[in-house]
Amino acid sequence: MSILPATLFDKVWDAHIVQHINDGPDVLFIDRHFIHEVTSPVAFLGLKDRGLSVMFPDKTFATADHNTPTINQHMPVQDPLSANQLKALEDNAGKYGISHWGLGNPKNGIVHVVGPENGITLPGMTIVCG
């Protein structure tokens, strides 16, 4: 029986294992975490309720994405829910020391695209995005 050589995926995976759990999932170190205004409020509430901070705020990046107008971003957001979510992202990013790319910020954009565009997504990284 021959053992196949490790693939590039295998090498990246293995380099990021924090803990291997027999008959369970590996625990991986995440190099970059991208967040946006729609899914992050629940995560921040969980941190608050448990009295926790963001472990690596310098590896976490927040961008206004889903509730942003495509034009006239300098104007107030008219939809109250969208405006509240955008404000919550800004407030939470400030509270936890996370880079925040809100409306009008030159780094702002689609959450799944801003990493490569801004040079913070690099080969061999593990990345999580809500």
C-alpha positions as CSV (number, residue, x, y, z in Angstrom):
1,M,0.0,0.0,0.0
2,S,1.5,3.4,-1.0
3,I,0.9,6.6,0.8
4,L,0.0,9.5,-1.5
5,P,2.0,12.7,-1.2
6,A,0.3,15.5,0.7
7,T,-1.7,17.9,-1.5
8,L,-1.4,21.7,-1.1
9,F,-4.7,21.6,0.7
10,D,-3.3,19.0,3.1
11,K,-0.2,21.1,3.8
12,V,-2.2,24.3,4.5
13,W,-4.7,22.3,6.7
14,D,-2.0,20.6,8.7
15,A,-0.1,23.9,9.2
16,H,-3.2,25.4,10.8
17,I,-4.2,22.5,13.2
18,V,-4.4,23.8,16.7
19,Q,-5.8,20.5,18.1
20,H,-6.6,17.2,16.4
21,I,-9.6,15.5,17.9
22,N,-9.9,11.8,17.3
23,D,-13.2,10.9,15.7
24,G,-14.0,14.7,15.6
25,P,-13.2,17.8,13.7
26,D,-9.8,19.4,13.8
27,V,-9.6,22.8,15.5
28,L,-7.9,25.2,13.1
29,F,-6.2,28.5,13.6
30,I,-7.9,31.2,11.4
31,D,-5.5,33.7,9.8
32,R,-8.1,36.3,8.8
33,H,-11.8,36.9,9.8
34,F,-14.0,39.1,7.6
35,I,-17.2,40.3,9.1
36,H,-20.1,42.5,7.9
37,E,-23.2,44.2,9.4
38,V,-25.8,41.5,8.8
39,T,-24.4,38.4,10.7
40,S,-21.9,40.0,13.1
41,P,-24.4,41.5,15.7
42,V,-25.3,38.0,17.0
43,A,-21.6,37.1,17.3
44,F,-20.8,40.4,19.2
45,L,-23.8,39.7,21.5
46,G,-22.4,36.3,22.2
47,L,-19.0,37.8,23.2
48,K,-20.7,40.4,25.4
49,D,-22.9,37.8,27.1
50,R,-19.9,35.6,27.9
51,G,-17.6,38.5,28.9
52,L,-15.2,37.8,26.1
53,S,-13.1,39.9,23.8
54,V,-12.0,39.3,20.2
55,M,-8.9,37.2,20.5
56,F,-7.1,38.7,17.4
57,P,-8.7,42.0,16.5
58,D,-5.7,42.8,14.2
59,K,-6.7,39.7,12.1
60,T,-10.4,40.7,11.9
61,F,-11.8,43.1,9.3
62,A,-15.2,44.7,9.3
63,T,-16.8,46.1,6.1
64,A,-20.2,47.6,5.5
65,D,-21.6,45.4,2.7
66,H,-25.1,44.1,2.4
67,N,-27.1,47.1,3.5
68,T,-25.1,49.8,1.7
69,P,-26.4,52.0,-1.1
70,T,-24.6,51.7,-4.4
71,I,-24.7,55.5,-4.9
72,N,-24.9,58.5,-2.6
73,Q,-23.1,56.7,0.3
74,H,-22.5,60.1,1.8
75,M,-26.3,60.4,2.5
76,P,-28.0,58.8,5.5
77,V,-29.3,55.3,4.9
78,Q,-33.0,55.5,4.6
79,D,-34.0,52.0,5.8
80,P,-34.0,52.0,9.6
81,L,-33.0,48.3,9.9
82,S,-30.1,48.8,7.5
83,A,-29.0,52.0,9.3
84,N,-29.1,50.2,12.7
85,Q,-27.1,47.3,11.4
86,L,-24.4,49.6,9.9
87,K,-24.2,51.6,13.1
88,A,-23.9,48.4,15.2
89,L,-21.0,47.2,13.0
90,E,-19.3,50.5,13.5
91,D,-19.9,50.6,17.2
92,N,-18.8,46.9,17.7
93,A,-15.7,47.3,15.6
94,G,-14.7,50.3,17.7
95,K,-15.5,48.6,21.0
96,Y,-13.4,45.5,20.1
97,G,-10.6,47.3,18.2
98,I,-11.4,45.9,14.8
99,S,-10.6,47.7,11.5
100,H,-13.8,49.1,10.2
101,W,-14.4,50.0,6.6
102,G,-17.7,51.8,6.6
103,L,-19.5,53.7,3.9
104,G,-17.1,56.1,2.1
105,N,-14.0,54.3,3.3
106,P,-11.8,53.6,0.3
107,K,-11.3,50.0,1.5
108,N,-15.0,49.4,1.8
109,G,-16.7,46.8,-0.5
110,I,-18.1,43.4,-0.9
111,V,-17.0,41.3,2.1
112,H,-15.8,38.4,0.1
113,V,-13.8,40.6,-2.2
114,V,-12.1,43.2,0.1
115,G,-9.5,40.8,1.4
116,P,-7.7,40.2,-2.0
117,E,-8.4,43.8,-3.1
118,N,-6.6,45.2,0.0
119,G,-3.8,42.6,0.1
120,I,-4.8,40.9,3.3
121,T,-5.8,37.6,1.8
122,L,-2.7,35.7,0.9
123,P,-1.9,32.2,-0.4
124,G,-1.8,29.5,2.3
125,M,-4.2,31.4,4.7
126,T,-7.3,30.1,6.4
127,I,-10.1,32.7,6.1
128,V,-13.5,32.8,7.7
129,C,-16.2,35.1,6.4
130,G,-19.8,35.3,7.6
